[in-house]
């Protein structure tokens, strides 16, 4: 056997978690640290063999892109995508099993088909009968929707090339196989190669492609990390099965902001868009109850008022517990320490539980003042007036720092009928308009404690 033949038939070992490749088997992946994650696969063919020669051109002479987007009709999805789907783009939607990814795809296809467009839905996981049953239940059957149960990439591209649909949806990318790749469906090399070929097809034919992806136990999209780098947009469909709300969050978007979120409510008829999420999240808020406070948060350009709930009780263990749902647990521990040191409250001897009501997750620092307010209210058994919202960042020295987009936050609070806002003093001085509500500026945690609890 010649050297060239040996090189062609050489095997490599790829990590199922991160895509790291090695010429020999290793018990632990050097890249991500996972044990027993390297699997044997055939080496890739020479990528240069199919390369198309091109010549560099001045940037100002490069062809202009087509800025006309495909408006899906789902306003929450269009918001997340930056105004619609860019022709020829590849979108990856990930989420836990049962969260509603396939339901979202059916709503998306039906909404586009209503504009007298043709759409193609390819499934490698379910039969046509199963998909039609779900579509009948959701009421998402409309002329122009076509369905195919296929997992061979070559056949999928051939069907799409013949039909020329306005959108191609594939559920899921982990079930696809390439005929000339010698490995099983879902393997690192199959997922990478399948996504790469669909990406090439989308750019060449100018047909947008939506891929559904599974997630691992850690919440990341299964398969090689390069999968997220290859596609144009990565969306995560988040939510708790015990809550009716679903959040569509952007992780990557080459054609828009990555800060926007879309809010949906899961009902019997499927996913329903939530146009005013603030009203929904505050609908069941208890009034004048210790440990509850409203915080105006901002996700991208959208203001959302959320209820922050806290429960502080004496601990029966040697070490007090710190539990946060919908917020950063490390940030909660930090704020407890600041409240103990600068606020004069005994937090070390108490268990602390924090919850953002409604199943939404908030990570911005503007939540700090609301968390401290809820913790103090629960510990001191002093309710916060129901007409008050609290917003601001807290530093380790106990100072209250300014946060961005305060005008938007205050306007949303005023629209929902709140009459008082406790905010950083520097933000109060910078407001460009005078709202018809009371503004209380604080510059330190000590001053905040005086205003709220004394």
N, C-alpha and C positions, 0 to 999 in steps of 0.2 A: 504493500500500500504506500502510495506516494505521500510526501509531506503535505501537499495541497489537499489530498483527500482526507488525511487525518485532521487537518485544521478545519475542514468543512464539517466533519462529523463530530467535532469536539462538543462535549457537554459543558454546561455551566450550571451554577447553583444560584438561584434567585431567592431573595427574602420575600415571603408572602406579605409582610407588613409594610416595608418601605421600598422594595425593589432593588436593594443592594445586590450586586452580582459578584460572584467569586468563582475562580477556576477549581477550587476544591471545597469539599463540604466542611462546614464549621458548625459546632454545636450552638454557638451564640452569634447573632448578627453583630458585627462591629459597628454598624451604622445606628441601629435603633435599640440594640441591647436585648431583643427578644430571643428566647431560647427555642430551639427546634423549629425554626421558621424557614430555614433554607431548604428548597426543594430542587430536584434535578430537572433541568429543562434543556432542550436543544439550543445551541447557540444561534443567534440571529443571523440572517443572511447579510451579506455585505450591503449596508445602506447606501453606499455610493453608486451601486450598480444601476439604480433607477433614478438617480438624480437628474434634474433638468438644468442644463447650463443657462445662466443668466448673466447679464452685465449690469454693473452699478450705474445708476442714473442720478443726477442732481435731485435733491429732495423736493425743490420747488417745481421740478418737471415731472415728478411722480404722478401717476393717475389719481384723480380725486375719487374719494370713496362715496358710495351711495348712502346718503344720510337718511333716506326714506325708510322708516322702520315699519315693521309689521305690528300694528296695534292689535293686541290679543282680545280686547274687550273686557278683560278682567283688570279693573283699575288697580287692584292691590298688586297684581303681578307686574303690570306695566310700570308701576311706581318703582318696584324693586329693580327692574331691568333698565331703568333710566328712560322710560318713554315707549318701550316696545322692544320687539326682537329685531336685531340687525340682520339683514339678509346675509346668508353664508356663515353665520356664527354658530358656534357649538356651545350648548348650555348643559351643564351637569347638575342634576337635582339629587341630593342625598338626604337620607332620613332613616330613622329606625323602622323596623318592620311594623306594619299596621298603622303608621302615623298618618297615611293618606296620600302618599306619592302618586299611586296609580289613579286615585280619585281626582287629584289635581290635574293630571294629564288628560283625563277624560273631559273635565270641564274646559280645559284649555283648547282641546281639539274641537269641541262642540261650539265654543265661542268663535273660533276662527272660521269654522265651516258655515256659520250663520251669515258671513259676508260673501257668500257664493264662492268660497274657496275650497280646494281639495286638500285634504290632510290624510296622512298615512300613519297608522299606529301599528308598530311591529312589536310583538310580545314573544319572548322566548321562555316565559315562565308559566303562562296560563293558556288554556285552550280557548278557541273562539267562542265556544258555548259559555264558558265562565265569564269572559269579558262582556259578552252581550247581556248576561244576567245582571251584572253590575250596572251596565249602561242603562238598562231598562229601569232599574230601581232608582238611578240618579236622574233619569230623564235627559240623558245627554246624547241620544241618538238623533242625528240630523243628516240630511242628504249632503254628500260631499265627504263624509267620513269613511275611510277604508281601513280594513283590519287585515293583518297577516300574522300568522304564527310561524315564525322563522327565527333561527339563531345563526345561520350562516351569513357572514358579512357580505360575501360576494353576491348572494341572492338578494339581500336587503338593498344593496346599492343598485342592482339591476332593476328591481321593482321601482325604486324611487326615480331612477333615471328615465324609465319608461313613462311613469305617471306624472312627473314634474309637480309634486305637491307643494303647497305653500309652506308646509311644515312636516318634518319627519320626526316622529317620536319613537324611541327604542327603549323598551322595558324588559330587561335591564342590561347594562353594559357587561355585567359579570357573566351573563349567559351566552354571549357571542363567541363564535369560534371562526378562525381563519383556516381555510382548507389546507394551506401549505405550511402551517405552524404545528409542529408535532408536540402538542401538550393538551391537557384537558381544559374544558371551559372553566373560567374563573381564575386560572393561573395568572401569574404576573405577566408573563410574555403574551398570553392571549388577550388579556385586558388592554395592555399597552398597544399591541398591534391592531386590535379591533378599533380602539379609539382613534389611533393615528390614521387608519384608512378612512374612517367616517369623517374625520376632520379634513383630510385631503378632498374627499368627495364634496363636502359642504362648500369649501372654498372654490373648487373648480366649477360646480354646478350652480353656485349661489343659492343653495337651498339650506335654510336653517335646520339644525338638528338638535333635538332635546334628548339627552341621555338620562336615564334613571339609574342611580347607583346605590348599592347597599352600603351600610356602615358597619364598622367593627364595634366591639364592646366598649371601646374608648370614645365612640362617637365620630371617628374619622371615616372618610369614605374608603371602603375596602379596595385593595389593589395597590399598585405602585403609586408613590406620591407624585410621580411624573404625570399621572393622569390629570391631576388638577392643574398642572402647569401647561398641559397641551390645550385644554379647552379655553374658550373665551370668558365664560361666566360660570361661577360655582355658587349654587344656592343650597342652603340647608333648610329643610322643613323640620321645625322643632315643635315640641309640645309634650304635654303629659297626657297619657291616656285617660287619666282621671279628670282632666279638664277638657272643656269643649273647645278651647281656643287653640289655634295653630299659628305659629309665627314662621313666615318665610323670610329668611335672613340672607343677605348677600355676603359672601366671603371674598369673592374675586369678581371684578367686572371691568373688562377692557373698554367698555363703552358707556360707563356711567359711574355713579357713586357707589361705594361699598358700605355706606352707613344707613341705607334705607331698609325698612322692614315692611312686610305685608302682613296683615292680620286677617285670619279667617276663623269662622266658627263652624265646628262640625255638627251637622244636624242630620235628621233622618234622610233628607233629600240631598245630602252631600255637603260640600264645602260652600259656605255662604260668606261673602265678603263683609268685613266689618268696616264701615265707612268712618264711624266715630268711636274709635276704641276707648277713648277716655270715659265716655258715658257707660260703656259696657263694663269696664274694669271697676268702676265705682258704683255700679248699680246696687250691689248688696253690701255696701260699706256700713258698718255699725256706727251710729252717731254718738258722740260724747262717751266713747269707750276708751279706757286707759290702754296704751300700747298701740294705738292706731293713729296714723297721720298720712296726709296726702302729699305727694311729691310730684311736681311738674318735671317730667323727664323729656328728653328730645332724642329721637332716633332718626338720624339723617336730617331731613327738613321737617319732620312731623313731630309736633308736641304731643305727648301722651301723659295724662295724669294717672298715677298709679297709687294704690294704697300700700303703705309699708306697715306691717304688723310685727310687733315684738312681744315676747313673753319672757320676763325675768323672774326667776324663782330661786329660793335657797337650794343649794346643791346638797345631796346626801352622799356624794362621792368625794374622794380625796382631791380630785381635779375637776374643776368646773367645765361643763361642756359648752361648746360654741358651735351652733348649727345654723346654717343659712340656706334657704331655698329661694332661688331666683336672684341671689346676690353673691358676691365673692366672699367665701368664708375667711380668707386671709384679711380682707379689708374689715370684716366684722371684728376679728380679734384685735386689729390695730385700733379701731374706734373704741372698743371696750377699754383698752389700755389708756387712751387719751381721756376718756370720760372718767376713769378712776383717778388719773394723775391731775388733770386740769379742771375737771368738773366736780371733784369731791364726792363722787358716788361710789359705793362699795360694789364693784363688779366682779372681783376675783372670787368672792364667796357665793356667787350665784350662777346658776345655769342660764344661758342666754340662747333663745331661739328666735330667728328672724325669718320672715316670709314676705315675698312680694305677691300679693293676692292676684289670682287670675292665671297663674302659670307662666307669666312673662318673666324674662330675665333682663335685669338692668345692670350694666357694668360701669356706667359713667360716674366720675367722682362727685357730681352734683347730688348724688343720693346721700352723701355723708351726713349732712345736717338733718335730713329726715330720719335716718337710722338712729342718730344720737337722740333725737327728739322722741322717737318711739320707745327707745330703751329707757330713757329717763321717765317717761310717762308711765310705763309699766312698773318700774321699780318703785316710784313714788305714789303710784295709784292716783295720778292726776290726769284726767282726760284733756286732750287738746281740743279746743273749740272746732266744731265741724265746719266752720266757714273759713278756716285757715289752711294755707299750704306753706310748706317749708322747703327751701332749696339752698344748697351751698356746699362747698368743699371744705374739709377741715384738715389742717396740717398737724404735724406732730407737736408743734409748740402750742397748739390750741387756737391758732388763728383761723378765722373764717375767710376763705379765699373766693375770689370771683369765679364765675362759671360763664360759659359761652351761651349765646342766643337767649339772653334773659328776656328780651322783648317778646319773643315768641312764647316763652313759658308763661309770662304774666298775662298775655292776651288770651291764651287758652284757659287759664284759671278764671279770668274775668268772664269769658264766654260761658263757662259752666256755673256761674253764680257765686263763686267764692269772693269774699269781701276783704280778706287780709292775707298779705304775703310777707313772710319773714325771709329775708334774703341778705346776701353779703352787702355791707355798706358801700363798697366800691361799685357794685352793680347798680345800686339805687341811684348813685350820683351820675351814672352813665346812661340811664334810661332816656330814650329819645322822645318819649311822649308821657303824658300824665294820665295814668289809668284812673278810673272812677272806683278806686279801692284803696285801702290803707296799706302803705308800704312801710315795713319796719326793718331798718338796716342794722346789722350786727357785724362787728369786726373781730370778735373773740368768742370762744366757747363760754367763758365766764359771763359775758354780757348776754349771750343767748339764754343761759340758764336763768338769769334775772328776768328777762322779758317773758319767758314761757312759764316758769315754775314759781316765781315769787310774786 
